[in-house]
Every structure is written in structure tokens, then in C-alpha cells.
Amino acid sequence: MMANCPICDLLARKEGLVYEDDKVAALIAPVPAVPGHVWVVPKKHAATLDQVPDAVMADLFVKVNKLTIALFDSVKPEGTNVLVQNGTGAGQVLPHVIAHLLPRVQGDGLNVQWKPRQLSDDEMGTAELALREAASSIGVFEKEPEAPVEVEKPKELTVSEEDYLIRQLRRLP
């Protein structure tokens, strides 16, 4: 939790909490865009996606999926939008990663559509090459350390020397 983060403050107070585990929480949005608007957030403070560990990011979107099912069962939307505003240039206002889960019905008045502008082949080609080069360094996902597994020692078997199969096994090189 981080001081001066409104999301961390909500998490500390458990305000609007609808789901929580050790990594991820889901809250009813304090200022919802539509009925049932849910914020799915990492519990450990992270301002932007690049600050969220891979394991937490994976868990966050698994929970988005499960909460979508819960929304379909409870609020009965016709569909959902998942929106992540990553950085101020993308419209992010609060300094915490939020996956907005928006239950939608036709005519709800919420507009999350955008009209793409036409790019030149040069603009798109330059962006594609730069992205391909930057993406080439993407490696294996970082993993959280796993707790060591304790294995019980097997009990010793007592076998009669008369056992034909055991004698055969002892002869093998």
C-alpha cells in the first residue's frame, strides 16, 4: 500500500470490496460509469502495468475473467468491456493500475468507441519495425519463487531373499 494513493486507501478500508485474495482485489467503482462497474486492481501498489509482476498480472486477468462471469450471473449485461488506461497519455487519472470491468447493455449511453485515424504506410512501417525490435527482447515470464515441496522419505521395504524378481533385479548391471 502506498500513502497518497486513493486506491490503496480504498483497499485498506475495504470500501466497496466485492472480491479479494492475496494478490488481487475487486471493488465497485466509487464513481461508476454504468451499474456494476468494477475495478480489478493489484493489491500491491503499482502505478502502471510495467510495475506489476508477471504472476500478479496473470492472476489479475484471470480474476477479470471470473468477475465477468459473476457480472453476467448477477447484473445480467449483454456484454462487457475491459478497459485499462496505462499512463496519463492514455487517460489514466489515478496512480494505480485498474482494470475497469464495465457491464454493457445497448443504449446505456457509455461511449468507449474510437475512430482510428488513417496512418501512412511509412508511419505504420516505422512503428512496426521499432516495436518488433523492442519486442525481440521479451523473454520468459518472471516466476514467483515456489515454496519447496517436502517429500516424505519412503519406508524401507523388507523383502524375503527368496523373492525371485528381487534376485533378478540385483543381477542387472
C-alpha positions, 0 to 999 in steps of 0.5 A: 500500500502506498500513502497518497494513493486513493486506491490503496486507501480504498483497499485498506478500508475495504470500501466497496470490496466485492472480491479479494485474495492475496494478490488481487482485489475487486471493488465497485467503482466509487464513481461508476460509469454504468451499474456494476462497474468494477475495478480489478486492481493489484493489491500491491501498489503499482502505478502502471502495468510495467510495475506489476509482476508477471504472476500478479498480472496473470492472476489479475486477468484471470480474476477479470475473467471470473468477475465477468462471469459473476457480472453476467450471473448477477447484473445480467449485461449483454456484454462487457468491456475491459478497459485499462488506461496505462499512463496519463497519455492514455487517460489514466487519472489515478496512480494505480493500475485498474482494470475497469470491468464495465457491464454493457447493455445497448443504449446505456449511453457509455461511449468507449468507441474510437475512430482510428485515424488513417496512418501512412504506410511509412508511419505504420512501417516505422512503428512496426519495425521499432516495436518488433525490435523492442519486442525481440527482447521479451523473454520468459515470464518472471516466476514467483519463487515456489515454496519447496515441496517436502517429500516424505522419505519412503519406508524401507521395504523388507523383502524375503531373499527368496523373492525371485524378481528381487534376485533378478533385479540385483543381477542387472548391471 
